[in-house]
Amino acid sequence: MAASIAARSSVISIPRQTTVKPSPSDRESRSTVSFRQPYIRRRNVRLLASFNSNGGATGGKSDSKAPALEIPNIEDDSTYDVVSGVPSHLLPKPLSSTQYSKPVSDGSRLRVAYQGVRGAYSESAAEKAYPNCEAVPCDQFDVAFQAVERWLVDRAVLPIENSLGGSIHRNYDLLLRHRLHIVGEVKLAVRHCLLANHGVKVEDLKRVLSHPQALAQCENTLTKLGLVREAVDDTAGAAKDVALRNLKDAGAVASSAAATIYGMDILAEDIQDDCDNVTRFLILAREPIIPGTDRPFKTSIVFSLEWGPGALFKALAVFALRQINLTKIESRPLRNQPSRSSDTCFDYLFYVDFEASMADQNAQNALSHLKEFATFLRVLGSYPLDTTML
C-alpha cells in the first residue's frame, strides 16, 4: 500500500491489545452515503477558442484555416457576445485562466481537456480513455477543472501520480476545491525520447529542455551525454519550443508523438533510467457515474480527523475491519485552518483510494462508520479500475 502520510510525532505507541468494534451501521442497511460540498470561490475568466469551417470547435486537432474568436472578460453567470476575431495559428492555443467561452461542439464526440500542448503524455492518456475524443489543451491544471465546470468540455484527464516522481499535489488540492467527480482512471507507460531538429546529431547538442520530472527520470542518460538541463513547463512544450526556434544546439526530452507533431528527429528512444515508469491519470466529469459490482471498482475519498492519539489508526481500521484493501493514502495540510497551539503540527486532509464500489453495502458501511468520528468526509468518485497498460 503506497503511503505518504505526515506524522504528528516520530514515535507512535500502540497497545498490545487493540480492539476495533464494528459500527452499528454494519447492522443497518443504508442505500447511500452523501456529504456536503465545500464552498467554491469563482473567478472572472476569458477564453480563446478556435472554430473550424463547419462550426465545430477545434481542440487537440489543428486547422490552420480556422478563424479564432476572442471573448472579453465576463461575470460567472452573465451572457456575452463575440467582439473580435483574430487569425488562428498552426496549432491550437491552450485554454488559459484568462480566456473562456461557452462550449461549441458538433456533438459527434466528447471534448476532453488536458494540461499541456499537443504531443503531451496527458493527450495520449485522454486518447486512451476516449479514442475518438476531441482533445483540448489547457495551459494550467486549474483551467482544465474550470473548463469542465463551465461546460466548455465534457471531461478532463489529469495526472495524479507517477511511479517514479510520486504524487502531483496540485491536483489533489484542486480535487477538493472544485465540484467535479472522478469517473475513471488511466494508467500510461511513459517512454521518453531525445528529440532534435532535422540534421542535428547527438554530438551537436549542448543542452536539453524538458519538464523537471522528465529530466530527473533521464538523469543517467543525460549525464553520460554531458548535456546541460533546462527545465520548462512540460515535455511537449519543450519539443515545440526547440522546433519553432529551430535550435541547433538544443534537444528536448518528450514523447515520440511530439516528434511527429513538431517535425523532429528521434535521436534516442526509451532514455528513462527506469523502464517501469507509469503515470496514473484521473478522468473528471460534472456528474458521477453510477457504480456497479460487475467489475473491479475503486473509490476515492478525502476526510479530516480530530487531533488525538490513534485517530488515523481508527480511521483506517474501518476498512481493515471489513477486508477492504487500501491502494493509496496521501496527506495534505488543511488550509485556512491554524494550528491548535504552537507546539503542535498542522491539521491534515487525508486522501484515500480503496478497492470497492459504492454499490457494495460493505463499502457504504465503512464510510458510515468513518463518518461517526471524521470532522469532514467527501466521496470524490467511485469508478472502474484501469487494468490495461499502454
C-alpha positions as YAML, in Angstrom:
chain: A
units: angstrom
residues:
- id: 1
  name: MET
  ca: [0.00, 0.00, 0.00]
- id: 2
  name: ALA
  ca: [1.53, 3.26, -1.13]
- id: 3
  name: ALA
  ca: [1.60, 5.76, 1.66]
- id: 4
  name: SER
  ca: [2.66, 9.35, 2.08]
- id: 5
  name: ILE
  ca: [1.48, 10.43, 5.49]
- id: 6
  name: ALA
  ca: [2.82, 13.30, 7.54]
- id: 7
  name: ALA
  ca: [3.01, 12.04, 11.11]
- id: 8
  name: ARG
  ca: [2.46, 14.30, 14.09]
- id: 9
  name: SER
  ca: [5.24, 12.65, 16.09]
- id: 10
  name: SER
  ca: [8.25, 10.49, 15.41]
- id: 11
  name: VAL
  ca: [7.11, 7.63, 17.65]
- id: 12
  name: ILE
  ca: [3.64, 6.13, 17.86]
- id: 13
  name: SER
  ca: [2.92, 3.69, 20.67]
- id: 14
  name: ILE
  ca: [0.17, 1.13, 20.13]
- id: 15
  name: PRO
  ca: [-1.13, -1.09, 22.96]
- id: 16
  name: ARG
  ca: [-0.51, -4.80, 22.59]
- id: 17
  name: GLN
  ca: [-4.22, -5.48, 22.66]
- id: 18
  name: THR
  ca: [-6.17, -3.10, 20.44]
- id: 19
  name: THR
  ca: [-9.80, -3.82, 19.71]
- id: 20
  name: VAL
  ca: [-11.82, -2.13, 16.99]
- id: 21
  name: LYS
  ca: [-15.50, -2.77, 17.38]
- id: 22
  name: PRO
  ca: [-17.87, -2.92, 14.43]
- id: 23
  name: SER
  ca: [-20.06, 0.10, 13.94]
- id: 24
  name: PRO
  ca: [-23.83, -0.15, 14.44]
- id: 25
  name: SER
  ca: [-24.06, 0.81, 10.77]
- id: 26
  name: ASP
  ca: [-22.97, -2.72, 9.81]
- id: 27
  name: ARG
  ca: [-26.30, -3.97, 11.10]
- id: 28
  name: GLU
  ca: [-28.29, -1.33, 9.28]
- id: 29
  name: SER
  ca: [-28.95, -1.20, 5.56]
- id: 30
  name: ARG
  ca: [-28.21, 2.20, 4.09]
- id: 31
  name: SER
  ca: [-28.58, 2.85, 0.39]
- id: 32
  name: THR
  ca: [-26.45, 5.96, 0.04]
- id: 33
  name: VAL
  ca: [-23.78, 7.98, 1.78]
- id: 34
  name: SER
  ca: [-23.74, 11.71, 0.99]
- id: 35
  name: PHE
  ca: [-21.57, 14.52, 2.23]
- id: 36
  name: ARG
  ca: [-21.69, 18.27, 1.82]
- id: 37
  name: GLN
  ca: [-19.63, 20.04, -0.82]
- id: 38
  name: PRO
  ca: [-17.14, 22.77, 0.14]
- id: 39
  name: TYR
  ca: [-17.75, 26.38, -0.85]
- id: 40
  name: ILE
  ca: [-16.29, 27.20, -4.24]
- id: 41
  name: ARG
  ca: [-14.87, 30.65, -4.97]
- id: 42
  name: ARG
  ca: [-15.35, 31.64, -8.61]
- id: 43
  name: ARG
  ca: [-13.28, 33.96, -10.74]
- id: 44
  name: ASN
  ca: [-13.82, 36.02, -13.89]
- id: 45
  name: VAL
  ca: [-12.19, 34.40, -16.89]
- id: 46
  name: ARG
  ca: [-11.78, 34.70, -20.67]
- id: 47
  name: LEU
  ca: [-11.41, 32.18, -23.50]
- id: 48
  name: LEU
  ca: [-9.65, 31.98, -26.82]
- id: 49
  name: ALA
  ca: [-11.45, 29.29, -28.84]
- id: 50
  name: SER
  ca: [-10.78, 28.05, -32.38]
- id: 51
  name: PHE
  ca: [-13.57, 27.08, -34.76]
- id: 52
  name: ASN
  ca: [-13.45, 25.04, -37.94]
- id: 53
  name: SER
  ca: [-15.26, 25.87, -41.14]
- id: 54
  name: ASN
  ca: [-18.42, 23.88, -40.33]
- id: 55
  name: GLY
  ca: [-18.89, 25.47, -36.91]
- id: 56
  name: GLY
  ca: [-17.29, 22.77, -34.78]
- id: 57
  name: ALA
  ca: [-14.71, 23.71, -32.19]
- id: 58
  name: THR
  ca: [-11.14, 22.55, -32.58]
- id: 59
  name: GLY
  ca: [-9.27, 21.18, -29.61]
- id: 60
  name: GLY
  ca: [-6.27, 18.88, -29.98]
- id: 61
  name: LYS
  ca: [-6.74, 18.81, -33.79]
- id: 62
  name: SER
  ca: [-5.36, 21.88, -35.54]
- id: 63
  name: ASP
  ca: [-6.91, 23.70, -38.50]
- id: 64
  name: SER
  ca: [-4.72, 26.42, -39.98]
- id: 65
  name: LYS
  ca: [-7.70, 27.89, -41.90]
- id: 66
  name: ALA
  ca: [-9.97, 28.22, -38.90]
- id: 67
  name: PRO
  ca: [-10.67, 31.73, -37.58]
- id: 68
  name: ALA
  ca: [-10.34, 32.29, -33.84]
- id: 69
  name: LEU
  ca: [-12.82, 34.10, -31.62]
- id: 70
  name: GLU
  ca: [-11.80, 36.07, -28.55]
- id: 71
  name: ILE
  ca: [-14.24, 36.57, -25.71]
- id: 72
  name: PRO
  ca: [-13.93, 39.52, -23.31]
- id: 73
  name: ASN
  ca: [-13.95, 39.31, -19.51]
- id: 74
  name: ILE
  ca: [-17.36, 38.17, -18.29]
- id: 75
  name: GLU
  ca: [-19.10, 37.59, -14.98]
- id: 76
  name: ASP
  ca: [-19.67, 33.98, -13.92]
- id: 77
  name: ASP
  ca: [-23.31, 33.65, -14.95]
- id: 78
  name: SER
  ca: [-23.72, 36.50, -17.45]
- id: 79
  name: THR
  ca: [-24.28, 36.28, -21.22]
- id: 80
  name: TYR
  ca: [-21.79, 37.72, -23.67]
- id: 81
  name: ASP
  ca: [-21.15, 38.38, -27.37]
- id: 82
  name: VAL
  ca: [-18.17, 37.77, -29.63]
- id: 83
  name: VAL
  ca: [-16.47, 41.14, -30.17]
- id: 84
  name: SER
  ca: [-13.44, 40.44, -32.32]
- id: 85
  name: GLY
  ca: [-11.76, 37.80, -34.48]
- id: 86
  name: VAL
  ca: [-8.05, 37.02, -34.87]
- id: 87
  name: PRO
  ca: [-6.28, 34.56, -37.19]
- id: 88
  name: SER
  ca: [-5.60, 31.11, -35.75]
- id: 89
  name: HIS
  ca: [-2.10, 29.64, -35.56]
- id: 90
  name: LEU
  ca: [-0.93, 26.34, -36.93]
- id: 91
  name: LEU
  ca: [-1.59, 24.69, -33.57]
- id: 92
  name: PRO
  ca: [-4.47, 25.46, -31.19]
- id: 93
  name: LYS
  ca: [-3.65, 27.73, -28.26]
- id: 94
  name: PRO
  ca: [-4.17, 26.15, -24.84]
- id: 95
  name: LEU
  ca: [-7.07, 27.43, -22.79]
- id: 96
  name: SER
  ca: [-5.87, 29.79, -20.08]
- id: 97
  name: SER
  ca: [-7.32, 31.09, -16.84]
- id: 98
  name: THR
  ca: [-7.94, 34.45, -18.53]
- id: 99
  name: GLN
  ca: [-9.67, 33.01, -21.59]
- id: 100
  name: TYR
  ca: [-13.14, 31.46, -21.52]
- id: 101
  name: SER
  ca: [-16.29, 30.89, -23.59]
- id: 102
  name: LYS
  ca: [-19.38, 28.74, -23.87]
- id: 103
  name: PRO
  ca: [-18.72, 25.28, -25.29]
- id: 104
  name: VAL
  ca: [-19.22, 24.83, -29.03]
- id: 105
  name: SER
  ca: [-19.23, 21.32, -30.46]
- id: 106
  name: ASP
  ca: [-20.93, 19.42, -33.24]
- id: 107
  name: GLY
  ca: [-21.87, 16.75, -30.71]
- id: 108
  name: SER
  ca: [-20.16, 13.95, -32.64]
- id: 109
  name: ARG
  ca: [-17.58, 13.19, -29.95]
- id: 110
  name: LEU
  ca: [-16.51, 14.07, -26.43]
- id: 111
  name: ARG
  ca: [-14.31, 17.09, -25.81]
- id: 112
  name: VAL
  ca: [-11.60, 16.16, -23.29]
- id: 113
  name: ALA
  ca: [-9.35, 18.73, -21.60]
- id: 114
  name: TYR
  ca: [-5.74, 18.01, -20.66]
- id: 115
  name: GLN
  ca: [-2.84, 20.12, -19.39]
- id: 116
  name: GLY
  ca: [-0.06, 20.94, -21.82]
- id: 117
  name: VAL
  ca: [0.25, 21.29, -25.60]
- id: 118
  name: ARG
  ca: [-0.20, 18.76, -28.39]
- id: 119
  name: GLY
  ca: [2.10, 15.78, -28.03]
- id: 120
  name: ALA
  ca: [1.92, 15.79, -24.22]
- id: 121
  name: TYR
  ca: [1.62, 12.48, -22.39]
- id: 122
  name: SER
  ca: [-1.66, 13.79, -20.99]
- id: 123
  name: GLU
  ca: [-3.01, 13.99, -24.54]
- id: 124
  name: SER
  ca: [-2.09, 10.34, -25.05]
- id: 125
  name: ALA
  ca: [-3.89, 9.47, -21.82]
- id: 126
  name: ALA
  ca: [-7.00, 11.35, -23.00]
- id: 127
  name: GLU
  ca: [-6.94, 9.47, -26.30]
- id: 128
  name: LYS
  ca: [-6.50, 6.16, -24.47]
- id: 129
  name: ALA
  ca: [-9.53, 6.92, -22.30]
- id: 130
  name: TYR
  ca: [-11.64, 8.16, -25.25]
- id: 131
  name: PRO
  ca: [-10.11, 7.02, -28.58]
- id: 132
  name: ASN
  ca: [-12.38, 9.22, -30.72]
- id: 133
  name: CYS
  ca: [-12.28, 12.29, -28.46]
- id: 134
  name: GLU
  ca: [-11.52, 15.89, -29.35]
- id: 135
  name: ALA
  ca: [-8.54, 16.65, -27.10]
- id: 136
  name: VAL
  ca: [-8.44, 20.26, -25.84]
- id: 137
  name: PRO
  ca: [-5.10, 21.57, -24.46]
- id: 138
  name: CYS
  ca: [-5.08, 23.79, -21.34]
- id: 139
  name: ASP
  ca: [-2.12, 25.76, -20.06]
- id: 140
  name: GLN
  ca: [-2.74, 25.01, -16.36]
- id: 141
  name: PHE
  ca: [-4.31, 22.23, -14.30]
- id: 142
  name: ASP
  ca: [-6.94, 24.50, -12.73]
- id: 143
  name: VAL
  ca: [-8.04, 25.69, -16.18]
- id: 144
  name: ALA
  ca: [-8.91, 22.10, -17.12]
- id: 145
  name: PHE
  ca: [-11.07, 21.84, -13.98]
- id: 146
  name: GLN
  ca: [-12.80, 25.12, -14.81]
- id: 147
  name: ALA
  ca: [-13.34, 24.08, -18.45]
- id: 148
  name: VAL
  ca: [-15.40, 21.08, -17.32]
- id: 149
  name: GLU
  ca: [-17.34, 23.10, -14.76]
- id: 150
  name: ARG
  ca: [-18.26, 25.73, -17.37]
- id: 151
  name: TRP
  ca: [-19.46, 23.10, -19.89]
- id: 152
  name: LEU
  ca: [-16.64, 24.08, -22.24]
- id: 153
  name: VAL
  ca: [-15.54, 20.44, -22.41]
- id: 154
  name: ASP
  ca: [-17.12, 17.15, -21.37]
- id: 155
  name: ARG
  ca: [-14.22, 15.58, -19.45]
- id: 156
  name: ALA
  ca: [-10.75, 16.32, -18.11]
- id: 157
  name: VAL
  ca: [-7.89, 13.83, -17.91]
- id: 158
  name: LEU
  ca: [-5.22, 14.94, -15.43]
- id: 159
  name: PRO
  ca: [-2.20, 13.20, -13.85]
- id: 160
  name: ILE
  ca: [-2.41, 12.36, -10.16]
- id: 161
  name: GLU
  ca: [0.72, 10.26, -9.51]
- id: 162
  name: ASN
  ca: [3.82, 8.83, -11.18]
- id: 163
  name: SER
  ca: [5.57, 5.60, -10.19]
- id: 164
  name: LEU
  ca: [8.93, 7.41, -10.02]
- id: 165
  name: GLY
  ca: [8.08, 11.03, -9.23]
- id: 166
  name: GLY
  ca: [5.25, 10.40, -6.76]
- id: 167
  name: SER
  ca: [2.03, 12.38, -6.31]
- id: 168
  name: ILE
  ca: [1.02, 15.57, -8.14]
- id: 169
  name: HIS
  ca: [-0.02, 17.53, -5.08]
- id: 170
  name: ARG
  ca: [-1.50, 20.41, -7.05]
- id: 171
  name: ASN
  ca: [-4.21, 18.17, -8.47]
- id: 172
  name: TYR
  ca: [-5.04, 16.72, -5.04]
- id: 173
  name: ASP
  ca: [-5.71, 20.26, -3.82]
- id: 174
  name: LEU
  ca: [-7.80, 21.06, -6.90]
- id: 175
  name: LEU
  ca: [-9.94, 17.94, -6.40]
- id: 176
  name: LEU
  ca: [-11.19, 19.42, -3.15]
- id: 177
  name: ARG
  ca: [-11.53, 22.97, -4.44]
- id: 178
  name: HIS
  ca: [-13.75, 22.06, -7.40]
- id: 179
  name: ARG
  ca: [-17.08, 20.22, -7.67]
- id: 180
  name: LEU
  ca: [-16.04, 17.60, -10.22]
- id: 181
  name: HIS
  ca: [-16.33, 13.82, -9.82]
- id: 182
  name: ILE
  ca: [-13.79, 11.11, -10.62]
- id: 183
  name: VAL
  ca: [-15.39, 8.81, -13.21]
- id: 184
  name: GLY
  ca: [-12.38, 6.76, -14.27]
- id: 185
  name: GLU
  ca: [-8.61, 6.33, -14.27]
- id: 186
  name: VAL
  ca: [-5.96, 5.79, -16.93]
- id: 187
  name: LYS
  ca: [-2.51, 4.25, -16.49]
- id: 188
  name: LEU
  ca: [0.02, 5.25, -19.13]
- id: 189
  name: ALA
  ca: [3.56, 3.92, -19.58]
- id: 190
  name: VAL
  ca: [5.87, 6.92, -20.05]
- id: 191
  name: ARG
  ca: [8.59, 6.39, -22.67]
- id: 192
  name: HIS
  ca: [10.94, 9.35, -23.04]
- id: 193
  name: CYS
  ca: [12.77, 10.14, -26.27]
- id: 194
  name: LEU
  ca: [15.63, 12.54, -27.06]
- id: 195
  name: LEU
  ca: [14.41, 14.81, -29.86]
- id: 196
  name: ALA
  ca: [16.25, 17.30, -32.07]
- id: 197
  name: ASN
  ca: [15.67, 19.23, -35.27]
- id: 198
  name: HIS
  ca: [16.49, 17.73, -38.65]
- id: 199
  name: GLY
  ca: [20.20, 17.47, -39.33]
- id: 200
  name: VAL
  ca: [21.19, 17.82, -35.68]
- id: 201
  name: LYS
  ca: [23.25, 14.97, -34.24]
- id: 202
  name: VAL
  ca: [23.77, 13.93, -30.62]
- id: 203
  name: GLU
  ca: [27.31, 15.34, -30.61]
- id: 204
  name: ASP
  ca: [25.93, 18.74, -31.69]
- id: 205
  name: LEU
  ca: [23.78, 19.07, -28.58]
- id: 206
  name: LYS
  ca: [24.93, 21.16, -25.62]
- id: 207
  name: ARG
  ca: [21.67, 21.40, -23.67]
- id: 208
  name: VAL
  ca: [18.30, 19.70, -23.38]
- id: 209
  name: LEU
  ca: [14.87, 21.10, -22.45]
- id: 210
  name: SER
  ca: [12.02, 19.29, -20.69]
- id: 211
  name: HIS
  ca: [9.80, 19.11, -17.61]
- id: 212
  name: PRO
  ca: [11.82, 18.79, -14.36]
- id: 213
  name: GLN
  ca: [10.44, 15.31, -13.65]
- id: 214
  name: ALA
  ca: [11.29, 14.10, -17.16]
- id: 215
  name: LEU
  ca: [14.85, 15.43, -16.81]
- id: 216
  name: ALA
  ca: [15.19, 13.68, -13.45]
- id: 217
  name: GLN
  ca: [13.85, 10.42, -14.88]
- id: 218
  name: CYS
  ca: [16.53, 10.50, -17.61]
- id: 219
  name: GLU
  ca: [19.40, 11.66, -15.39]
- id: 220
  name: ASN
  ca: [21.82, 8.83, -16.18]
- id: 221
  name: THR
  ca: [21.46, 9.16, -19.95]
- id: 222
  name: LEU
  ca: [21.73, 12.95, -19.95]
- id: 223
  name: THR
  ca: [24.77, 12.84, -17.66]
- id: 224
  name: LYS
  ca: [26.57, 10.43, -19.98]
- id: 225
  name: LEU
  ca: [25.87, 12.77, -22.89]
- id: 226
  name: GLY
  ca: [27.16, 15.75, -20.90]
- id: 227
  name: LEU
  ca: [24.07, 17.86, -21.61]
- id: 228
  name: VAL
  ca: [23.05, 20.92, -19.59]
- id: 229
  name: ARG
  ca: [19.46, 20.53, -18.39]
- id: 230
  name: GLU
  ca: [16.91, 23.36, -18.71]
- id: 231
  name: ALA
  ca: [13.51, 22.96, -17.02]
- id: 232
  name: VAL
  ca: [10.31, 24.11, -18.74]
- id: 233
  name: ASP
  ca: [6.58, 23.68, -18.01]
- id: 234
  name: ASP
  ca: [6.00, 20.42, -19.93]
- id: 235
  name: THR
  ca: [7.68, 17.89, -22.20]
- id: 236
  name: ALA
  ca: [5.72, 18.59, -25.37]
- id: 237
  name: GLY
  ca: [6.17, 22.33, -24.80]
- id: 238
  name: ALA
  ca: [9.93, 21.77, -24.78]
- id: 239
  name: ALA
  ca: [9.76, 19.99, -28.13]
- id: 240
  name: LYS
  ca: [7.56, 22.74, -29.58]
- id: 241
  name: ASP
  ca: [9.97, 25.44, -28.39]
- id: 242
  name: VAL
  ca: [13.05, 23.74, -29.84]
- id: 243
  name: ALA
  ca: [11.28, 23.14, -33.14]
- id: 244
  name: LEU
  ca: [9.77, 26.62, -33.59]
- id: 245
  name: ARG
  ca: [13.07, 28.33, -32.70]
- id: 246
  name: ASN
  ca: [14.96, 25.90, -34.95]
- id: 247
  name: LEU
  ca: [17.63, 25.40, -32.30]
- id: 248
  name: LYS
  ca: [20.73, 23.52, -33.43]
- id: 249
  name: ASP
  ca: [22.49, 23.14, -30.09]
- id: 250
  name: ALA
  ca: [19.48, 22.04, -28.01]
- id: 251
  name: GLY
  ca: [17.28, 18.97, -27.84]
- id: 252
  name: ALA
  ca: [14.15, 18.02, -25.93]
- id: 253
  name: VAL
  ca: [13.03, 15.08, -23.82]
- id: 254
  name: ALA
  ca: [9.49, 14.28, -24.90]
- id: 255
  name: SER
  ca: [7.27, 11.62, -26.45]
- id: 256
  name: SER
  ca: [7.56, 10.10, -29.91]
- id: 257
  name: ALA
  ca: [4.17, 11.69, -30.66]
- id: 258
  name: ALA
  ca: [5.69, 15.14, -30.04]
- id: 259
  name: ALA
  ca: [8.44, 14.33, -32.56]
- id: 260
  name: THR
  ca: [5.82, 13.58, -35.22]
- id: 261
  name: ILE
  ca: [3.72, 16.66, -34.46]
- id: 262
  name: TYR
  ca: [6.61, 19.14, -34.44]
- id: 263
  name: GLY
  ca: [8.63, 17.52, -37.24]
- id: 264
  name: MET
  ca: [11.64, 16.49, -35.15]
- id: 265
  name: ASP
  ca: [14.07, 13.59, -35.31]
- id: 266
  name: ILE
  ca: [14.26, 10.95, -32.58]
- id: 267
  name: LEU
  ca: [17.93, 10.63, -31.63]
- id: 268
  name: ALA
  ca: [17.32, 8.05, -28.89]
- id: 269
  name: GLU
  ca: [14.33, 6.14, -27.55]
- id: 270
  name: ASP
  ca: [13.49, 4.87, -24.05]
- id: 271
  name: ILE
  ca: [16.13, 7.04, -22.37]
- id: 272
  name: GLN
  ca: [14.46, 6.92, -18.93]
- id: 273
  name: ASP
  ca: [16.61, 5.38, -16.20]
- id: 274
  name: ASP
  ca: [13.83, 3.04, -15.05]
- id: 275
  name: CYS
  ca: [11.69, 1.21, -17.61]
- id: 276
  name: ASP
  ca: [8.89, 0.87, -15.03]
- id: 277
  name: ASN
  ca: [7.74, 4.48, -15.44]
- id: 278
  name: VAL
  ca: [3.96, 4.75, -15.24]
- id: 279
  name: THR
  ca: [1.72, 7.76, -14.72]
- id: 280
  name: ARG
  ca: [-1.81, 7.40, -13.36]
- id: 281
  name: PHE
  ca: [-4.41, 9.87, -14.62]
- id: 282
  name: LEU
  ca: [-7.88, 10.66, -13.28]
- id: 283
  name: ILE
  ca: [-10.90, 11.22, -15.54]
- id: 284
  name: LEU
  ca: [-13.11, 14.03, -14.22]
- id: 285
  name: ALA
  ca: [-16.71, 14.92, -15.11]
- id: 286
  name: ARG
  ca: [-19.50, 17.17, -13.86]
- id: 287
  name: GLU
  ca: [-21.69, 14.25, -12.79]
- id: 288
  name: PRO
  ca: [-20.68, 10.99, -11.06]
- id: 289
  name: ILE
  ca: [-21.22, 7.64, -12.71]
- id: 290
  name: ILE
  ca: [-23.49, 5.01, -11.19]
- id: 291
  name: PRO
  ca: [-21.12, 2.48, -9.56]
- id: 292
  name: GLY
  ca: [-21.65, -1.20, -10.20]
- id: 293
  name: THR
  ca: [-20.39, -4.55, -8.98]
- id: 294
  name: ASP
  ca: [-19.92, -6.23, -12.37]
- id: 295
  name: ARG
  ca: [-16.20, -5.40, -12.50]
- id: 296
  name: PRO
  ca: [-13.41, -4.21, -10.15]
- id: 297
  name: PHE
  ca: [-14.11, -0.71, -8.84]
- id: 298
  name: LYS
  ca: [-12.09, 1.83, -6.90]
- id: 299
  name: THR
  ca: [-13.42, 4.60, -4.66]
- id: 300
  name: SER
  ca: [-11.58, 7.80, -3.76]
- id: 301
  name: ILE
  ca: [-12.41, 9.81, -0.65]
- id: 302
  name: VAL
  ca: [-10.99, 12.71, 1.37]
- id: 303
  name: PHE
  ca: [-11.51, 13.25, 5.10]
- id: 304
  name: SER
  ca: [-10.16, 15.09, 8.13]
- id: 305
  name: LEU
  ca: [-9.96, 14.00, 11.77]
- id: 306
  name: GLU
  ca: [-9.87, 15.47, 15.23]
- id: 307
  name: TRP
  ca: [-6.38, 15.61, 16.73]
- id: 308
  name: GLY
  ca: [-5.74, 12.79, 19.17]
- id: 309
  name: PRO
  ca: [-3.80, 9.55, 19.78]
- id: 310
  name: GLY
  ca: [-4.73, 6.80, 17.34]
- id: 311
  name: ALA
  ca: [-7.15, 8.96, 15.31]
- id: 312
  name: LEU
  ca: [-5.73, 7.94, 11.93]
- id: 313
  name: PHE
  ca: [-5.37, 4.32, 13.08]
- id: 314
  name: LYS
  ca: [-9.06, 4.22, 13.94]
- id: 315
  name: ALA
  ca: [-9.99, 5.77, 10.60]
- id: 316
  name: LEU
  ca: [-8.06, 3.19, 8.59]
- id: 317
  name: ALA
  ca: [-9.33, 0.36, 10.78]
- id: 318
  name: VAL
  ca: [-12.87, 0.80, 9.45]
- id: 319
  name: PHE
  ca: [-11.58, -0.58, 6.14]
- id: 320
  name: ALA
  ca: [-9.39, -3.35, 7.59]
- id: 321
  name: LEU
  ca: [-12.30, -4.49, 9.74]
- id: 322
  name: ARG
  ca: [-14.31, -5.16, 6.56]
- id: 323
  name: GLN
  ca: [-11.44, -6.64, 4.49]
- id: 324
  name: ILE
  ca: [-11.33, -3.60, 2.14]
- id: 325
  name: ASN
  ca: [-7.91, -3.06, 0.57]
- id: 326
  name: LEU
  ca: [-6.43, 0.46, 0.54]
- id: 327
  name: THR
  ca: [-4.34, 1.26, -2.54]
- id: 328
  name: LYS
  ca: [-3.30, 4.86, -1.82]
- id: 329
  name: ILE
  ca: [-3.00, 7.28, 1.11]
- id: 330
  name: GLU
  ca: [-1.96, 10.90, 0.69]
- id: 331
  name: SER
  ca: [-1.98, 13.67, 3.29]
- id: 332
  name: ARG
  ca: [-2.23, 17.41, 2.60]
- id: 333
  name: PRO
  ca: [-2.26, 20.31, 5.08]
- id: 334
  name: LEU
  ca: [-5.74, 21.62, 5.82]
- id: 335
  name: ARG
  ca: [-5.61, 25.18, 4.52]
- id: 336
  name: ASN
  ca: [-7.18, 28.17, 6.26]
- id: 337
  name: GLN
  ca: [-7.00, 26.13, 9.47]
- id: 338
  name: PRO
  ca: [-4.45, 27.40, 12.02]
- id: 339
  name: SER
  ca: [-2.53, 25.02, 14.26]
- id: 340
  name: ARG
  ca: [-4.18, 24.24, 17.57]
- id: 341
  name: SER
  ca: [-1.16, 25.55, 19.50]
- id: 342
  name: SER
  ca: [2.44, 26.50, 18.93]
- id: 343
  name: ASP
  ca: [3.71, 23.05, 19.92]
- id: 344
  name: THR
  ca: [1.50, 21.00, 17.57]
- id: 345
  name: CYS
  ca: [1.64, 20.38, 13.84]
- id: 346
  name: PHE
  ca: [-0.92, 21.27, 11.19]
- id: 347
  name: ASP
  ca: [-4.32, 19.69, 10.74]
- id: 348
  name: TYR
  ca: [-4.43, 17.41, 7.71]
- id: 349
  name: LEU
  ca: [-6.71, 16.18, 4.98]
- id: 350
  name: PHE
  ca: [-6.29, 12.51, 4.11]
- id: 351
  name: TYR
  ca: [-6.93, 11.30, 0.57]
- id: 352
  name: VAL
  ca: [-7.60, 7.55, 0.39]
- id: 353
  name: ASP
  ca: [-8.25, 5.17, -2.51]
- id: 354
  name: PHE
  ca: [-9.74, 1.75, -1.73]
- id: 355
  name: GLU
  ca: [-10.74, -1.23, -3.84]
- id: 356
  name: ALA
  ca: [-14.52, -1.36, -3.54]
- id: 357
  name: SER
  ca: [-17.58, 0.03, -5.26]
- id: 358
  name: MET
  ca: [-20.01, 2.37, -3.53]
- id: 359
  name: ALA
  ca: [-22.68, -0.04, -4.77]
- id: 360
  name: ASP
  ca: [-21.27, -2.53, -2.25]
- id: 361
  name: GLN
  ca: [-23.04, -2.38, 1.13]
- id: 362
  name: ASN
  ca: [-19.73, -3.22, 2.81]
- id: 363
  name: ALA
  ca: [-18.15, -0.04, 1.44]
- id: 364
  name: GLN
  ca: [-21.15, 2.05, 2.48]
- id: 365
  name: ASN
  ca: [-20.92, 0.66, 6.00]
- id: 366
  name: ALA
  ca: [-17.21, 1.52, 6.16]
- id: 367
  name: LEU
  ca: [-17.87, 5.14, 5.22]
- id: 368
  name: SER
  ca: [-20.81, 5.36, 7.59]
- id: 369
  name: HIS
  ca: [-18.52, 4.13, 10.35]
- id: 370
  name: LEU
  ca: [-15.80, 6.63, 9.34]
- id: 371
  name: LYS
  ca: [-18.32, 9.46, 9.32]
- id: 372
  name: GLU
  ca: [-19.04, 8.83, 13.02]
- id: 373
  name: PHE
  ca: [-15.72, 10.40, 14.05]
- id: 374
  name: ALA
  ca: [-14.45, 12.24, 10.92]
- id: 375
  name: THR
  ca: [-14.79, 16.04, 11.04]
- id: 376
  name: PHE
  ca: [-15.13, 16.13, 7.25]
- id: 377
  name: LEU
  ca: [-15.76, 13.40, 4.67]
- id: 378
  name: ARG
  ca: [-16.35, 13.59, 0.93]
- id: 379
  name: VAL
  ca: [-16.56, 10.91, -1.76]
- id: 380
  name: LEU
  ca: [-14.55, 12.10, -4.78]
- id: 381
  name: GLY
  ca: [-15.71, 9.27, -7.03]
- id: 382
  name: SER
  ca: [-16.38, 5.55, -7.41]
- id: 383
  name: TYR
  ca: [-15.11, 4.28, -10.76]
- id: 384
  name: PRO
  ca: [-13.79, 1.20, -12.65]
- id: 385
  name: LEU
  ca: [-10.13, 0.26, -12.22]
- id: 386
  name: ASP
  ca: [-7.85, 0.58, -15.26]
- id: 387
  name: THR
  ca: [-6.27, -2.85, -15.66]
- id: 388
  name: THR
  ca: [-4.61, -2.09, -19.00]
- id: 389
  name: MET
  ca: [-1.23, -0.56, -19.75]
- id: 390
  name: LEU
  ca: [-0.28, 1.49, -22.84]
...
